[in-house]
Amino acid sequence: MSKREYLFAELHVDRVVLERFSQEMSAYYEDEELSAKHNYYSSFKRKLLWHIRHSLSERQRQALLLILSGKTERDTAASMGISQQVVHIYKARAINKLRDKFQC
């Protein structure tokens, strides 16, 4: 196929693809419900980060942040120089403290 033919070639588009495309929302589209959910989650995230920084001990914070970054308890223990059981205790106590802060 020559370059000229390629530029004018017709594309076969499936009807289902067209229907799905027409139903998708733009990245700039803001629904009131979506906006309210986004604001709620943003507020919750800010509160959670504040409590992680101010309500937990230094070691609990270190352990929790490493676990939240995707490390396993074993990897966290190795990087902190403690046993895996201690990391599990730090994580459990941090979660309990945060749970108490967010009780309704």
N, C-alpha and C positions, 0 to 999 in steps of 0.2 A: 504494500500500500504506500503510495507516495505521500509526501508531507501535505500536499494540497488536499488529497482525499481524506487524510486523517483529520484535518481541521474542520471539514464539513461532514464528517461521519455522523450519522444519527445514533443516539444512545437509546438502547432499549431500557425503559424504566418500568419496573413492576408497579402495578396499581397499588398494592399494599404499601410499598415504600412511599409513594406519593401521599397516601392517606395518613401514614404515620408522620411524615414530614409536616403536613399541614396542621396536625394536632399539637406539635411541639411548641413550647413557649420560648420566646426570645430570652436571651440572657438578661435583657433590660426590663423584661416584664415583671411588674410587682403586683401581686395579688395581696389584698389586705390580710388574708389568713396566713399566707406565706410570710409576709412582712412581720406579723405579730409573732409567729413561731420563731423567725430569725432573731427578733429582738429578745424574746424569752430565752432562747439558747445562748445568745451573746451575754445576757445578764447573768445567767447561770454559770457560764464559763468564767466570767470575770470574778464572781463570788468564789467559785471553786479554786481558782488560781490564788486569790487573796488568802483563803484559808490554808491552802497548801503552804504558802510562804510564811504565814504568821501563826498558825495553830499547831503545826507539827514540829517535832524536834528536828535538829539538823540531820541526824542519821535516818530518821523516818522519811524526811523530805528527799534525801539522796536516794534511798532505796526506791521510793515511789516514783521519782522522776526517771530513774533508770528503767524501771519496769514499764512505765508509760511510754518510754522511747522505743520499746520493743524487745528489750533484753529479757532473758529468762531469769528465774531466781538463781540458778547456778551461775550464769554470767555476771549477774549483779553481785553475788557473793564474792566471786573472784576479783572483780574490779574494786570492791570495797574492802577486801582483805578479811572477810568474816565468813562464818559458815552459812550454808543455805538455810538452816533452821532459824538462824537469827534474822536473816532477810525475810523469811516467812512471818516471823513475829513482828518485825517492823512494819511490814505491809498490812498485816491484820490489825495492828493497833492504829495505824494511820487511817485505814478504812473506817474503823469504828469511830474515831474522832470526827472524821468528815461526815459520817452518817449522822452523828449526834448534832452537828451544825446544821444539817439540812432536813431535820425532822419537821414535819408539818404540824 
